[in-house]
Amino acid sequence: MPTTETSRKIPLLPLRGALVFPGMVLHLDVGRDKSVQAIERVMEDDQYILLASQIDLEVEAPTINDLYRTGTLAYIKQMLKMPNGTTRILVEGLQRAVINDITASDRYYEVLIEPLSAEQSHQAEVTALKRTVLDHFEHYAKASSKISEETTQSIRAIDEPGHFADTIASHLPLKVERKQDILEAISIEGRLQKLLDILSNEKEVLDLEQKIGERVKKSMERTQKEYYLREQMKAIQNELGDQEGKGSEVETLRAQIEEANMPENVAEKAHKELARYERVPTASAESSVIRTYLDWLVALPWHEETIDQLDLENAERVLNEDHYGLEKVKERVLEHLAVQQLTQSLSGQILCLTGPPGVGKTSLAKSVARSLGREFVRISLGGVRDEAEIRGHRRTYVGALPGKIIQGINKAGVRNPVFLLDEVDKMAMDFRGDPSSALLEVLDPEQNSQFGDHYIEETYDLSDVMFITTANNVSAIPAPLLDRMEAITIAGYTEIEKKAIASNYLLPKQLERHGLSKTNLQIKEDALVKVIRYYTREAGVRNLERELAAICRKAAKTIVTGEKKKVIVTLKTLEDMLGKPRMRYGQVEEKDQIGTATGLAYTTAGGDTLSIEVSIYGGKGELTLTGHLGDVMKESARAAFSYIRSSADTLGIDERFHENTDIHIHVPEGATPKDGPSAGITIAIALISALTGRVVKKEVGMTGEITLRGRVLLIGGVKEKSMSAHRAGLTTILLPKENAKDLEDIPESIRNDISIHLVSHLDEVIQYALGGRRDESE
């Protein structure tokens, strides 16, 4: 072919995943119609064709943008039709060429090309590069074992540097992109430099592969050696009759590790510790530490779990069997389970059951576990002040153990129990750490799948555990911890609910516990009501159960001594069994009083009534506060005092009363701490009553925060406070107007017995709470 032409048109053969260098002779299989026709066309002419690689192998009809612009002018030496329909050709690369344009006809592609000649370079530098490339190639050929010695010798015999570089590039297992980069290098010096970089990199890769291979070989040899030595040790022990020695123990532990189905990283850790245990003498303290650790790893349920019974009807039946009332709480639990049934997962918000003692928080969690068919685990956090109680102790001494969480999981025997964290509000903190902060990871659904115990050291997945917490006082729970939980309040029980609980749950349980039955012990309904009213005053039913247990003990003694065969408890016989009534049911005050008002309070034990007394006497205007009051309650008293001073004229009080009158505000039961802003209007009413001589109506209870302008502000615990008012026998309660939305929480039986008035200003409170003067009232 004449190479003096600057440009010419020639048929094109696009190559997919292949590239031909000048000087190469190789076979190509051609299947595309246009490519076959291009070959047939050049075979009829001078047999020259341009070979160019495609950038994208998926393109069937390439344009000039789908081809590399630099290709190889080649000569087709032979063409052969194959039985499978393809055409096989033998081509020889001749010269680099640049594609300037491409045209497509119905038959084949044709390109306008410009042949390229190698640029002249500095001869000495080219020679040095050629020798260096040859050295690297020979090293590569020896290390790779993919290039024969004959090929290396033939390349060594090539004198022309350009042909030398192309030949080496054709024998390297490079991607088309890398080969194209060499093909486009017109300068021989640049071509050799690219090859040197590639060979240097390949040399490093081959050296690394060789090192890895040697390391793997050594590892295999070490494993085989250990196996051989272990078998020898077993044979020696068998000969010595040491069947129960450490060797047998190690084999038992190894089998237990395999059966435990641990995660891969934990199993690897266990085998590593087992190897240490095998080497450490039995008498060593470290031996017992390692053995205890391995026992914990083997005993933990890594994959064992129970299948959930996500049946809402069954769950509702179980909850109703175990608990009376608590409709809203049961509804919330059922909603939680319904979501889990749809998602087939119990990960998500952590439930926190809050309320006074004895309302059934712990037993409700047990019922949830029973309804799901899950194992139940309970740990008490009351008084826990050491972070290691949650996360476990580090394995540095003989007495180290996992934390309460891992211990609870191990006790349950499954990885998905219902886990009750009781009394979460009673944790403490000291120099040993903050256990509430350690619980943050446990109760966070986004983190507890990777819970880390200091003793176990490896992570444990807690995401399938259903955590339920209980607390008496939500405000005592740290804010970050409370943020991970959804608080469900169990306020307490009404008298009607207590009577039903006592009849259907508590009394049958106590009868069975004391060996009695309904045939030899009966408690009349009016006697049961008297027990509730005059012997207990609580939000829950724990004290009520104690009183019923006392009745059962008295009855058991009577029956055993033969005095009676059947005991019937009536109003007349109740005092003989329980003594005189300990509570007063009815009016908090026996008659209307001056300077004494009844407030409604909310404590950790539920709702309660609070009597506030005010005494005035001559003096210099001092204000005294007693009764173990907190700072907030003291501020409420001062705010009420300031409002009365500013409104003295309107209230009918001497405007200079504060100059010659000392005032003493006292809240009885001084040993009991009391705090909160909701006593504001009660203190104000007691002050106004004392200063004006008007009586406070004995049947009225009130709650609300007061401002300096006499406004009555929102308070909390409406349900609990209204229930305490009902227990105390109040017939009227005053609530802030902003609490209207909370009235629906008050049980209907209480709303029917008590008159509820919503107030927004102290003037309205005065209207409902104060009567006339003592002489007028009498």
C-alpha positions in Angstrom: 0.0 0.0 0.0 1.4 3.4 -0.8 2.0 5.3 2.5 2.8 8.6 0.8 -0.9 9.5 0.6 -1.9 12.2 3.1 -5.5 11.0 3.3 -7.8 8.5 1.6 -11.2 6.8 2.0 -11.3 3.3 3.1 -13.9 0.8 4.5 -14.2 0.6 8.3 -14.3 -2.5 10.5 -15.5 -1.4 14.1 -14.1 -3.7 16.8 -15.9 -4.4 20.1 -13.6 -5.2 23.0 -10.5 -5.6 20.9 -7.7 -3.5 19.5 -5.0 -4.3 16.8 -1.5 -2.8 17.0 0.7 -2.3 13.9 2.8 -5.4 13.4 0.2 -7.7 15.0 -1.2 -10.7 13.1 -4.3 -12.2 14.5 -7.7 -13.8 13.7 -11.0 -11.8 14.1 -14.5 -13.2 14.0 -17.0 -10.8 12.3 -20.8 -11.1 12.6 -22.4 -7.7 11.9 -23.8 -7.4 8.4 -22.2 -4.1 7.6 -18.8 -5.3 8.8 -19.1 -8.5 6.7 -20.0 -6.4 3.6 -17.0 -4.1 4.3 -14.7 -7.2 4.3 -16.2 -8.5 1.1 -15.7 -5.1 -0.5 -12.0 -4.8 0.4 -11.4 -8.4 -0.7 -12.5 -7.4 -4.1 -10.2 -4.4 -4.1 -6.8 -4.0 -2.4 -7.6 -5.8 0.9 -6.8 -2.8 3.0 -9.3 -1.9 5.8 -9.3 0.4 8.9 -9.7 -1.3 12.3 -11.1 1.1 15.0 -12.3 0.2 18.5 -15.7 1.2 19.8 -16.0 3.3 23.0 -19.3 1.7 24.0 -19.6 -2.1 23.2 -23.4 -2.0 23.2 -23.7 0.3 20.2 -24.8 -1.6 17.0 -24.5 1.2 14.5 -21.6 3.4 15.6 -21.1 7.0 14.5 -17.8 8.9 14.6 -18.5 9.8 18.3 -18.8 6.1 19.2 -15.3 5.3 17.9 -11.9 6.1 19.1 -10.5 8.5 16.6 -7.1 6.7 16.2 -7.2 3.2 14.6 -5.0 0.8 12.7 -4.7 0.5 9.0 -4.6 -3.3 8.4 -4.3 -5.8 5.6 -6.6 -8.8 5.3 -4.5 -11.8 4.5 -7.2 -14.4 4.6 -11.0 -14.6 4.9 -13.0 -17.7 5.8 -16.8 -18.3 6.1 -17.6 -20.2 9.3 -20.5 -22.8 9.6 -22.2 -20.7 12.3 -22.7 -17.8 9.9 -19.8 -15.6 11.1 -16.8 -14.6 9.0 -13.2 -15.2 10.3 -10.4 -13.1 8.9 -6.7 -13.0 9.4 -5.4 -9.4 9.6 -2.1 -7.8 9.9 -1.7 -4.3 11.5 0.3 -2.0 9.3 0.2 1.6 10.5 -1.6 4.1 12.8 -4.2 6.3 11.2 -6.6 9.1 12.3 -10.2 9.1 11.4 -11.3 12.5 10.0 -14.8 11.6 8.9 -17.2 8.6 8.7 -20.0 7.9 6.2 -22.5 5.1 6.3 -24.1 3.5 3.3 -26.6 0.7 3.2 -23.8 -1.8 2.8 -20.9 -0.7 5.0 -19.1 2.1 6.8 -16.4 4.2 5.0 -14.0 6.6 6.7 -11.7 9.3 5.6 -8.3 8.6 7.2 -4.9 10.2 7.6 -2.0 7.8 8.1 0.4 8.6 11.0 4.1 8.2 11.2 6.1 7.9 14.4 7.7 11.2 15.6 11.5 11.2 15.9 12.8 11.2 19.5 16.2 11.5 21.2 18.0 8.3 20.3 19.9 7.8 23.5 16.8 8.3 25.7 14.8 6.0 23.5 17.5 3.3 23.9 17.6 3.7 27.7 13.8 3.5 27.9 13.7 0.4 25.6 16.2 -1.4 27.8 14.3 -0.5 31.0 11.0 -1.6 29.5 12.6 -4.9 28.4 13.9 -5.6 31.9 10.4 -4.9 33.4 8.8 -7.1 30.8 11.1 -10.0 31.4 10.4 -9.8 35.1 6.7 -9.6 34.4 6.9 -12.6 32.1 8.7 -14.7 34.7 6.3 -13.7 37.5 3.0 -14.1 35.6 3.8 -17.4 33.9 1.4 -16.4 31.1 4.0 -15.4 28.6 6.3 -18.1 27.1 10.0 -17.9 26.9 9.8 -18.0 23.1 7.7 -14.8 23.1 10.2 -13.1 25.4 13.1 -14.1 23.1 11.3 -12.8 20.0 10.6 -9.5 21.6 14.2 -9.2 22.8 15.3 -9.6 19.1 13.2 -6.6 17.9 15.5 -3.6 17.2 13.0 -1.0 16.0 11.7 0.8 19.2 8.2 1.6 17.8 7.5 -2.0 16.8 9.1 -3.2 20.1 6.7 -1.1 22.1 3.6 -2.2 20.1 4.6 -5.9 20.4 4.9 -5.7 24.1 1.6 -3.8 24.4 -0.2 -6.5 22.4 1.0 -9.2 24.8 -0.1 -7.4 28.0 -3.6 -8.2 29.5 -4.8 -4.6 29.3 -8.2 -3.2 28.9 -9.1 -1.6 25.6 -8.9 1.9 27.1 -5.3 1.4 28.2 -4.3 -0.2 24.9 -5.9 2.7 23.0 -3.9 5.1 25.1 -0.7 3.5 23.8 -2.0 3.4 20.3 -2.6 7.1 20.4 1.0 7.8 21.5 2.7 9.0 18.3 6.0 9.7 20.0 8.1 6.5 20.5 9.5 8.0 23.6 6.0 8.6 25.0 4.9 5.1 24.0 7.8 3.5 25.9 7.2 5.7 28.9 3.5 4.6 29.1 4.6 1.0 28.8 7.1 1.5 31.6 4.5 2.9 33.9 2.1 0.0 33.2 4.8 -2.6 33.6 6.0 -1.0 36.9 2.4 -1.1 38.3 1.9 -4.7 37.1 5.2 -5.7 38.7 4.0 -4.3 42.1 0.6 -6.2 41.7 2.4 -9.4 40.9 4.7 -9.1 43.9 1.7 -8.4 46.1 -0.1 -11.5 44.7 3.0 -13.6 45.4 3.2 -12.4 49.0 -0.5 -13.1 49.5 -0.1 -16.5 48.1 2.9 -17.3 50.4 0.9 -16.0 53.4 -2.1 -18.2 52.5 0.3 -21.2 52.1 1.8 -20.5 55.5 -1.6 -20.2 57.1 -2.7 -23.5 55.6 0.5 -25.2 56.8 0.0 -23.7 60.3 -3.6 -25.0 60.4 -2.5 -28.4 59.3 0.3 -28.4 61.9 -2.1 -27.4 64.7 -4.5 -30.1 63.6 -1.7 -32.7 63.6 -0.5 -31.6 67.1 -4.0 -31.6 68.5 -4.6 -35.1 67.2 -1.3 -36.1 68.8 -2.4 -34.6 72.1 -5.7 -36.4 72.0 -3.9 -39.7 71.4 -1.5 -39.1 74.3 -4.5 -38.3 76.6 -6.3 -41.4 75.5 -3.2 -43.5 76.3 -2.9 -41.9 79.7 -6.7 -42.4 80.4 -7.2 -38.6 80.8 -10.6 -38.6 79.1 -12.0 -36.0 81.5 -9.0 -33.6 81.4 -8.7 -30.2 79.7 -8.4 -31.8 76.3 -11.9 -33.3 76.5 -13.2 -30.0 77.9 -11.8 -28.0 75.1 -13.3 -30.4 72.5 -16.7 -30.0 74.2 -16.4 -26.2 74.2 -15.4 -26.3 70.5 -18.5 -28.4 69.7 -20.7 -26.0 71.7 -19.3 -23.0 69.9 -20.1 -24.6 66.5 -23.6 -25.5 67.7 -24.3 -22.0 69.1 -24.6 -20.6 65.6 -22.9 -17.4 66.5 -22.3 -14.5 64.1 -19.0 -14.9 62.2 -17.1 -12.2 64.2 -18.3 -13.7 67.5 -17.4 -17.2 66.5 -13.9 -16.0 65.5 -13.5 -14.3 68.9 -14.7 -17.5 70.7 -12.2 -19.7 68.8 -9.4 -17.3 69.6 -10.3 -17.3 73.3 -10.6 -21.1 73.2 -7.1 -21.4 71.8 -5.9 -19.2 74.7 -7.8 -21.3 77.2 -6.1 -24.5 75.8 -2.7 -23.0 76.3 -3.3 -21.5 79.8 -2.6 -23.8 82.8 -5.7 -24.9 84.6 -4.5 -23.5 88.0 -4.1 -20.1 86.5 -6.7 -17.4 87.4 -6.9 -16.4 83.8 -8.1 -19.9 82.9 -11.3 -19.5 85.0 -11.9 -16.0 83.5 -11.6 -17.3 79.9 -13.8 -20.3 80.7 -16.6 -18.1 82.2 -16.4 -15.8 79.2 -16.8 -18.8 76.8 -19.7 -20.1 78.8 -21.5 -16.8 78.4 -20.8 -16.6 74.6 -22.2 -20.2 74.2 -25.2 -19.6 76.4 -26.4 -16.4 74.8 -29.3 -16.9 72.3 -27.8 -15.5 69.1 -30.5 -16.8 66.8 -33.2 -18.5 69.0 -36.5 -16.6 69.1 -40.2 -17.2 69.7 -42.8 -16.7 66.9 -45.1 -13.8 67.6 -48.8 -14.3 67.9 -49.9 -11.1 66.4 -53.6 -11.6 66.9 -55.4 -8.5 68.1 -58.5 -10.4 69.3 -56.4 -12.7 71.4 -54.3 -9.8 72.8 -57.5 -7.9 73.7 -58.9 -11.0 75.4 -55.7 -11.5 77.4 -55.6 -7.8 78.5 -59.3 -7.9 79.6 -58.7 -11.1 81.5 -55.8 -9.6 83.5 -57.0 -6.0 83.9 -60.2 -4.2 84.6 -60.7 -0.7 83.2 -57.7 1.1 81.7 -59.5 1.3 78.4 -57.3 4.0 76.9 -54.1 2.3 78.0 -55.3 -1.0 76.5 -56.3 0.8 73.3 -52.9 2.3 72.9 -51.2 -1.1 73.5 -53.5 -2.7 70.9 -52.7 0.1 68.4 -49.0 -0.6 69.0 -49.4 -4.3 68.3 -51.6 -3.6 65.2 -48.8 -1.6 63.7 -46.3 -4.4 64.4 -48.7 -6.9 62.8 -48.7 -4.8 59.6 -44.9 -4.2 59.6 -44.1 -7.7 60.8 -41.6 -6.1 63.2 -41.7 -5.0 66.8 -39.0 -2.4 66.6 -40.0 1.2 67.0 -41.2 3.4 69.9 -40.4 2.2 73.4 -43.5 2.2 75.6 -43.2 3.9 79.1 -46.1 3.1 81.5 -46.3 5.9 84.0 -48.5 6.3 87.0 -48.8 5.9 90.8 -47.8 2.7 92.6 -50.2 -0.1 92.5 -52.1 0.7 89.3 -50.9 -2.3 87.4 -48.0 -1.2 85.3 -45.8 -4.3 85.8 -48.7 -6.7 85.4 -49.8 -4.9 82.2 -46.3 -5.5 80.7 -46.7 -9.2 81.7 -50.0 -9.3 79.9 -48.5 -7.9 76.7 -45.9 -10.6 76.8 -48.6 -13.3 77.3 -50.7 -11.9 74.5 -47.7 -12.1 72.1 -46.6 -15.5 73.2 -43.2 -14.1 74.1 -40.9 -14.7 77.0 -41.0 -12.1 79.8 -38.0 -10.6 81.5 -38.1 -7.9 84.3 -35.2 -6.0 85.8 -35.5 -3.3 88.4 -33.5 -0.1 87.9 -34.4 1.4 91.3 -31.2 2.6 93.0 -29.0 1.5 90.1 -26.1 4.0 90.0 -23.3 2.1 88.3 -23.0 2.2 84.5 -21.6 -1.3 84.6 -25.0 -2.6 85.8 -26.2 -1.8 82.3 -23.2 -2.3 80.0 -21.4 -4.9 82.1 -17.9 -5.0 83.7 -14.7 -5.2 81.6 -13.1 -8.6 81.6 -10.1 -7.7 83.8 -10.9 -9.6 87.0 -12.4 -12.8 88.1 -15.7 -11.4 89.3 -16.6 -9.6 86.0 -20.1 -10.2 84.6 -22.2 -8.9 81.7 -24.7 -6.1 82.4 -28.4 -6.5 83.4 -29.5 -6.3 79.7 -27.4 -9.3 78.5 -28.2 -11.2 81.7 -31.9 -10.7 81.1 -31.6 -11.9 77.5 -29.7 -14.9 78.6 -32.3 -15.6 81.3 -35.1 -15.4 78.7 -33.3 -17.9 76.4 -34.5 -16.1 73.3 -33.4 -12.9 71.5 -36.8 -11.3 71.3 -38.5 -11.3 74.7 -40.7 -8.6 76.2 -38.2 -6.8 78.4 -39.5 -4.7 81.3 -37.2 -2.0 82.7 -39.0 -1.3 86.0 -38.7 2.0 88.0 -36.7 3.7 85.2 -37.2 7.1 87.1 -35.4 5.9 90.2 -31.9 5.5 88.7 -29.1 7.5 90.3 -25.7 8.6 89.2 -22.3 9.0 91.0 -18.6 8.6 90.4 -19.3 5.2 88.9 -21.1 6.7 85.9 -24.5 7.6 84.7 -26.7 4.4 84.0 -29.4 6.5 82.4 -26.9 7.5 79.7 -26.0 3.9 79.2 -29.7 3.1 78.6 -29.8 5.6 75.7 -28.3 3.1 73.3 -30.5 0.3 74.6 -33.7 2.2 74.1 -32.9 3.7 70.7 -34.3 1.6 67.9 -31.7 3.1 65.5 -28.8 2.1 67.7 -29.7 -1.0 69.7 -29.0 -3.4 66.8 -25.3 -2.8 67.7 -25.5 -2.8 71.5 -22.1 -3.2 73.0 -21.6 -4.9 76.4 -18.2 -4.3 78.0 -18.0 -7.9 79.1 -19.1 -9.6 75.9 -17.0 -7.1 73.8 -18.8 -8.1 70.6 -22.1 -6.3 69.6 -25.4 -7.9 70.3 -28.6 -7.2 68.3 -31.4 -5.9 70.6 -33.6 -4.7 67.7 -36.2 -7.5 68.1 -36.6 -7.0 71.8 -39.8 -5.3 72.9 -38.8 -2.9 75.6 -41.4 -1.6 78.1 -40.4 0.8 80.9 -42.4 1.9 84.0 -42.1 5.0 86.1 -44.0 6.8 88.9 -42.7 10.3 88.0 -42.0 11.2 84.4 -40.3 14.4 85.4 -37.5 12.4 87.1 -36.6 10.7 83.8 -33.7 12.5 82.0 -35.0 14.3 78.9 -32.7 12.5 76.4 -34.0 9.1 77.8 -37.6 10.2 77.8 -37.3 11.4 74.2 -36.7 7.7 73.2 -40.0 6.6 74.9 -43.7 7.1 74.5 -45.3 7.8 77.9 -48.7 6.1 78.5 -50.2 7.4 81.7 -52.2 5.1 84.0 -53.9 7.6 86.4 -55.6 5.4 88.9 -58.9 3.8 89.6 -62.3 5.2 90.6 -64.3 3.7 93.5 -66.5 1.7 91.0 -63.4 0.3 89.3 -61.8 -0.6 92.6 -64.9 -2.4 93.7 -64.9 -4.4 90.5 -61.2 -5.2 90.7 -61.5 -6.3 94.3 -64.5 -8.6 93.5 -63.1 -10.1 90.3 -59.4 -10.1 90.7 -58.0 -9.4 94.2 -60.4 -11.3 96.4 -60.3 -14.6 94.4 -56.4 -14.4 94.4 -56.3 -13.9 98.2 -58.8 -16.6 98.8 -56.7 -19.1 96.9 -53.5 -17.9 98.5 -55.0 -18.4 102.0 -56.6 -21.8 101.3 -60.2 -20.3 101.4 -63.1 -20.3 99.0 -66.3 -18.4 98.4 -68.1 -21.0 100.4 -66.3 -20.3 103.7 -65.6 -16.5 103.3 -68.0 -13.9 101.9 -67.6 -10.1 102.0 -70.7 -8.1 101.5 -70.7 -5.4 98.9 -71.4 -2.6 101.5 -68.5 -3.9 103.6 -66.2 -3.9 100.6 -67.1 -0.3 99.8 -66.4 0.6 103.4 -62.9 -1.0 103.1 -62.3 1.1 100.0 -63.5 4.4 101.5 -62.4 4.2 105.1 -59.3 1.9 105.2 -57.5 3.0 102.0 -56.9 6.2 100.1 -54.7 5.5 97.1 -54.7 5.7 93.3 -53.9 2.0 92.9 -55.2 -1.1 94.7 -52.1 -2.3 96.5 -53.3 -1.3 100.0 -56.8 -2.6 99.2 -55.2 -6.0 98.4 -53.4 -5.9 101.8 -56.7 -5.2 103.6 -58.4 -8.1 101.9 -55.4 -10.3 102.8 -55.9 -9.2 106.4 -59.5 -10.2 106.3 -58.6 -13.6 104.8 -56.0 -14.2 107.6 -58.6 -13.4 110.3 -61.2 -15.6 108.6 -58.6 -18.5 108.3 -57.8 -18.3 112.0 -61.6 -18.3 112.9 -62.2 -21.4 110.7 -59.1 -23.3 111.9 -59.9 -22.7 115.6 -63.4 -24.0 115.0 -65.2 -20.9 116.1 -67.1 -20.8 112.7 -67.2 -22.9 109.6 -68.2 -19.9 107.4 -67.3 -16.2 107.8 -69.5 -13.5 106.4 -68.0 -10.0 106.6 -70.6 -7.2 107.1 -70.5 -3.6 108.1 -70.9 -4.6 111.7 -68.1 -7.2 111.7 -65.7 -5.3 109.6 -64.3 -3.2 112.4 -63.7 -6.4 114.5 -61.4 -7.6 111.7 -59.7 -4.4 110.5 -60.0 -2.1 113.5 -61.3 1.4 113.5 -61.4 3.2 110.2 -58.1 4.9 109.3 -59.4 7.4 106.7 -62.2 9.9 106.8 -64.5 9.8 103.8 -66.8 12.7 103.1 -66.0 16.4 103.6 -62.4 17.4 104.0 -63.6 20.0 106.5 -66.6 19.3 108.8 -67.9 22.9 108.4 -67.1 26.0 106.4 -63.9 27.6 107.7 -62.2 31.0 107.5 -58.7 31.0 106.1 -58.7 27.3 105.2 -59.1 26.2 101.5 -58.9 22.8 100.0 -56.5 22.4 97.0 -56.1 19.5 94.6 -52.6 18.1 94.2 -50.8 15.6 91.9 -48.0 13.5 93.5 -46.1 10.4 92.5 -48.7 8.4 94.4 -51.6 9.9 92.4 -54.0 12.6 93.1 -54.5 14.0 96.6 -56.2 16.8 98.5 -54.2 19.6 100.1 -55.5 21.7 103.0 -54.0 25.2 103.0 -54.4 27.3 106.2 -53.8 31.0 106.7 -53.5 32.8 110.0 -53.3 36.6 110.5 -52.3 38.6 113.5 -50.8 41.9 114.4 -47.3 42.6 113.4 -45.2 44.4 110.8 -46.3 42.8 107.6 -44.1 39.7 107.6 -45.1 36.7 105.4 -44.3 33.3 106.8 -44.5 30.1 104.8 -44.2 26.7 106.5 -45.1 23.1 105.6 -41.9 21.9 103.8 -42.8 23.9 100.7 -40.7 23.9 97.5 -39.4 27.0 95.8 -42.2 27.0 93.1 -44.9 26.8 95.8 -43.4 29.6 97.8 -43.3 31.7 94.6 -47.0 31.0 94.1 -47.8 32.1 97.6 -45.9 35.4 97.0 -47.6 35.9 93.7 -51.0 35.5 95.4 -50.0 37.9 98.2 -48.9 40.5 95.6 -52.2 40.2 93.7 -54.2 40.7 96.9 -52.2 43.8 97.8 -52.7 45.3 94.3 -56.5 44.5 94.4 -57.1 45.1 98.1 -59.6 47.9 97.4 -61.6 45.7 95.0 -61.6 42.8 97.5 -62.8 44.9 100.4 -59.5 44.7 102.3 -57.7 47.5 104.1 -55.1 48.7 101.6 -52.5 49.1 104.4 -53.1 45.7 105.9 -49.5 44.6 105.1 -48.1 47.3 107.3 -49.6 46.1 110.6 -50.5 42.5 109.9 -48.3 39.4 109.9 -49.5 36.5 107.7 -48.6 32.8 108.3 -49.4 30.4 105.4 -49.1 26.7 106.4 -49.7 23.5 104.6 -50.2 20.6 107.0 -48.1 17.4 107.1 -45.0 19.5 107.3 -42.7 16.4 107.0 -44.0 15.8 103.5 -42.3 17.8 100.7 -44.7 19.8 98.6 -44.1 21.8 95.4 -45.8 23.0 92.3 -47.5 26.1 90.9 -51.1 24.7 90.9 -51.7 25.7 94.5 -51.8 29.3 93.5 -55.5 30.0 93.5 -56.0 27.9 96.7 -53.5 30.0 98.6 -55.1 33.2 97.2 -58.6 32.1 98.4 -57.3 31.1 101.8 -55.6 34.6 102.1 -58.7 36.5 100.9 -60.9 34.5 103.3 -58.6 35.3 106.3 -58.3 38.9 105.4 -62.1 39.5 104.7 -63.5 37.1 107.3 -65.6 35.3 104.6 -65.8 31.5 104.9 -64.5 29.0 102.3 -67.2 26.5 101.3 -66.2 23.1 102.6 -67.4 21.2 99.6 -65.2 23.1 97.1 -61.8 21.9 95.9 -59.7 23.9 93.5 -56.5 23.9 91.5 -54.8 26.4 89.2 -51.7 28.6 88.8 -52.2 32.3 89.5 -50.5 35.3 87.9 -49.9 38.8 89.3 -53.0 40.0 87.3 -55.2 37.3 88.8 -55.4 35.1 85.7 -55.8 31.3 86.3 -53.4 29.3 84.2 -53.3 25.7 82.8 -52.2 22.9 85.2 -51.6 19.1 84.7 -53.0 16.0 86.3 -56.7 16.9 85.9 -57.9 13.3 85.9 -55.8 12.4 89.0 -56.9 15.5 90.9 -60.6 15.0 90.1 -60.3 11.4 91.3 -58.7 12.6 94.6 -61.6 15.1 95.0 -64.1 12.4 94.5 -62.3 10.1 97.1 -62.3 13.0 99.6 -66.1 13.6 99.1 -65.9 17.0 97.5 -68.9 17.9 95.4 -67.5 20.9 93.5 -64.1 21.5 91.9 -62.7 24.5 90.1 -60.4 24.0 87.2 -58.6 26.5 84.8 -60.6 27.2 81.7 -57.6 26.2 79.6 -58.0 22.6 80.9 -61.4 22.2 79.2 -59.8 19.8 76.8 -58.9 17.5 79.7 -62.4 17.0 81.0 -63.0 14.0 78.7 -60.2 12.2 80.6 -62.3 12.3 83.8 -64.3 9.1 84.3 -68.0 9.5 83.6 -68.9 8.2 87.1 -66.9 11.1 88.7 -68.3 13.7 86.3 -71.9 12.6 87.3 -71.1 13.0 91.0 -69.0 16.2 91.0 -69.9 19.7 89.7 -67.0 21.0 87.6 -66.6 24.8 87.0 -64.0 26.3 84.6 -62.5 29.6 85.7 -60.1 32.0 84.0 -59.8 34.7 86.7 -59.6 34.8 90.5 -62.8 36.8 90.6 -64.7 33.7 89.3 -62.9 31.5 91.9 -64.1 33.9 94.7 -67.6 33.7 93.4 -67.7 29.9 93.6 -65.4 29.3 96.6 -66.3 32.0 99.2 -69.5 32.3 101.2 -70.6 35.1 103.5 -69.0 36.2 106.8 -69.1 33.8 109.7 -71.8 35.7 111.6 -73.9 35.9 108.3 -73.4 32.2 107.6 -74.3 31.1 111.1 
